Amino acid sequence: MEHGIFVAIPRNTGLVNWGTATLVSVIAGMFYGGSKEASASASKDAEVMLKLGSTSDKREQYRLMRDAMEKRFVRVTRGSIVSGLRLGMFTAAFCGLQNLFAEKRGVHDVFNVVGAGSLTAATFGLILPGSLLWRARNVMMGSILGAAICFPIGWAQLKLVEKANKESLATSPEPNESGESKSGVGAAIERLEQSLRK
């Protein structure tokens, strides 16, 4: 059923797979956090090179290089894990709330996406460090920004799902006289037979 620009589609159609989306976002967050930490450690590598140039002892140079590599590995690993967990938690909360709203309301429309985005952003604004007044401000800003950003995303998602459903209905096999649907090969054979009969 349609309400202007809002399209309500059946509950299970177009819902994001919660587990898959969370796994993909964890991996993407790990790549982002690791690459960010790796590029940020370039200045620290310059400091190590200065220390290496100031000493002529080979053992000291080896120790400095080993310590620098260990610290860099720890920084990149920690950045990868933290960023992956943050993005994964955000995506899991967003997709879980979206599916919960669709389950409770019985339809999947723009309001599910907007509500999930607003509530997720407000929750993450609440857990950020700061005073109570600062957290309240973050909750307000998060809920408004989450709704504003998720409205066009939800609308685009529903339009894509609606288009995909129309295309799948157009390409689905037609039922024969007995009510059974034919495979693509069966439908092609029948069309060939009909053209030969003419």
Buried (B, 14 or more C-beta within 10 A) or exposed (E): EEEEEBBBBEBEBBBBEBEEBBBBBBBBBBEBBBBBBBEEBEEEEEEBEEBBEEEEEEEEBEEBBEEBEEEBEEBBBEBBBBBBBBBBBBBBBBBBBBBBBBEEBEBBBBBBBBBBBBBBBBBBBEEEEEEEEEBEEBBEEBBEBBBEBBBEEBBEBBEEBBEEBEEEEEEEEEEEEEEEEBEEEEBEEEEEEEEEEE
